[in-house]
């Protein structure tokens, strides 16, 4: 109706004024990130842009977003106040304002884990206005650091999203050549090398799982390094953490303890053979074991496991320093309808191993996945806590960014629940767009003759 359209336009215009005032405030006072009202408004915008990202993916039929929404609507538990659809239909994907409002209400229900967040956003005008960032390109480069199991620069994680990012926002992605089961320091050096060799614009990093620890370590090495290393951070703008394991994981902590117990029990087991084996045979066995433990693969494996423990995370955070830029993140919690069958055992084991949380995403607890240290108390911890623009916890699992990489372990039940079909764009686009909205990332004008190319890596 005409009256409704004019009201929406008026409310949108007022929010645009608020965005401009926030950009001006941040430009004048760089410490605004720690001010409660500023942080709260930033978080509202980030969560709103997350809903907008999924909304547009559904309306434009990107990837398998519609299948994912249909599965979530049918199988997800609902809060008592939810009065939306219980199954999808063709008209739901329409851009008509009433259909769009219905879909937004549905997305609020299936995206956010806490009932309190759903209720809050259901009554939030910013969420229902679904204000998009204007089209255009950003003067920005993303440095991507993936998890503990990765193919590094040859990886394919979120490749379709990165392609759309280059097309729609002109933002290239540099994949750091991190390695599977290597130490934090090794992977941090690879991230630093990626910045040195490929980044020529303002930039930020996105880390996934253990990649967050690697990226935080790389940032600290550059900030505390030589003048040439510090210069690399002059154009550093922001961070995005996806299911962060930078604070360690109970899986690794308990796994390291189990490994130690296994070595001790193994030693006791083999001692009984000392009386029946010759000295040369015993020496041969010891040499073989020593060669395995001291090999490059063994050293990388043990170093990687140790860096993912809570104690390893504390050692990493203890003497580190980091930049004064905003940190956004995605934290997930699994439910029956979002739990892949291949991760059921890991999920159950993690629940039994943790004494400090009832929730997890199959790999880390939400208390561990925050974008600041929780195992140390120092000035750097206080800084990162102020810069942590913590958004609402989402209803998803740790492997949410993956699709083709996990196709070999996908089951019929997984396909029915569409657990690996969750929209991938929401992991990246809202992060860049909220930073652009608040002036952290700059817009650029691209001439018609300019050709955008993704950098190597």
Secondary structure as GFF3:
##gff-version 3
##sequence-region A 1 457
A	DSSP	alpha_helix	2	28	.	.	.	ID=ss1
A	DSSP	three_ten_helix	30	34	.	.	.	ID=ss2
A	DSSP	alpha_helix	36	59	.	.	.	ID=ss3
A	DSSP	alpha_helix	65	75	.	.	.	ID=ss4
A	DSSP	three_ten_helix	90	93	.	.	.	ID=ss5
A	DSSP	alpha_helix	97	111	.	.	.	ID=ss6
A	DSSP	alpha_helix	115	122	.	.	.	ID=ss7
A	DSSP	alpha_helix	125	129	.	.	.	ID=ss8
A	DSSP	beta_strand	137	138	.	.	.	ID=ss9
A	DSSP	beta_strand	141	145	.	.	.	ID=ss10
A	DSSP	three_ten_helix	152	154	.	.	.	ID=ss11
A	DSSP	alpha_helix	159	169	.	.	.	ID=ss12
A	DSSP	beta_strand	172	175	.	.	.	ID=ss13
A	DSSP	alpha_helix	184	198	.	.	.	ID=ss14
A	DSSP	beta_strand	203	208	.	.	.	ID=ss15
A	DSSP	alpha_helix	210	223	.	.	.	ID=ss16
A	DSSP	alpha_helix	227	231	.	.	.	ID=ss17
A	DSSP	beta_strand	236	242	.	.	.	ID=ss18
A	DSSP	alpha_helix	250	271	.	.	.	ID=ss19
A	DSSP	alpha_helix	279	294	.	.	.	ID=ss20
A	DSSP	alpha_helix	296	307	.	.	.	ID=ss21
A	DSSP	alpha_helix	310	318	.	.	.	ID=ss22
A	DSSP	beta_strand	326	330	.	.	.	ID=ss23
A	DSSP	beta_strand	332	333	.	.	.	ID=ss24
A	DSSP	three_ten_helix	336	338	.	.	.	ID=ss25
A	DSSP	three_ten_helix	341	343	.	.	.	ID=ss26
A	DSSP	alpha_helix	344	353	.	.	.	ID=ss27
A	DSSP	alpha_helix	379	387	.	.	.	ID=ss28
A	DSSP	beta_strand	394	395	.	.	.	ID=ss29
A	DSSP	three_ten_helix	404	409	.	.	.	ID=ss30
A	DSSP	alpha_helix	412	417	.	.	.	ID=ss31
A	DSSP	three_ten_helix	425	427	.	.	.	ID=ss32
A	DSSP	alpha_helix	429	437	.	.	.	ID=ss33
A	DSSP	beta_strand	443	444	.	.	.	ID=ss34
###
